Amino acid sequence: MATKRKPGHIEKFLKRADKAIDEGVKKADEILDDAVEFGVMAAGQAKKTSKELRKKAEKESEVIKKKGAEKLSEGIAAAKSAAANAEEDLKTLEKLGKLKKAGIITEKEFQEKKKKILARI
């Protein structure tokens, strides 16, 4: 008859070590799964935020373009107005010259008016 052998200290230790390793691997797998899940969530949030920022940037770009076009139109209108005013001032100078030549205004009056008109041009 064979007697049953009781496990020794080394065998008990090895069984406990195997069990601890298995538990450690299981925990590591759980942590890895959680990390992957978190990574997926973070990537999804980053994608969503990126889309929102892109839309916001596109809207702001349109606003800036519109304001730029308005300012450009204002500048063109101001330039046209200035050119028209300059033409009117030159015509006024011609009329003043004729009035001086006709003796209706004096040289001094002509020079004063001429100085004011040229300052505006």
Steps between C-alpha positions, in 0.01 A plus 500: 500500500615829405475773748378836397768753502426830663599802300817655627574855573651562157197362320269714713714803430499432124121458496459830684747667264310367195174624647652844569638518145162403353329769711763753396454418131123521541530844668744619234254391229218689674714812530603472135134466395415810705790689345387407148144604582625831639715553190199443274295748705780758491540462124125541452496814713801639314326438167183671623694797635695525175178514298356767730814711476510463122137618472571793730809595298303483175228727644757749626675491163173593328444786747853630442458476121170687521647773721802524269276542197299769682817688598630473145173640366518783753856575392406503132204729571724733702759506221232577241360773722847648552564494126166666432572762766842563350343552158246740649778687679695534174189635325451746786862613459437558129190707580692700760770566241237630258347718775844644580570559132164676463587717799215373714735378776842631598830316476503472879151344509599264221815389686309441825235286327763319295697416816189351670404295195853365446519401868196273448646330193 
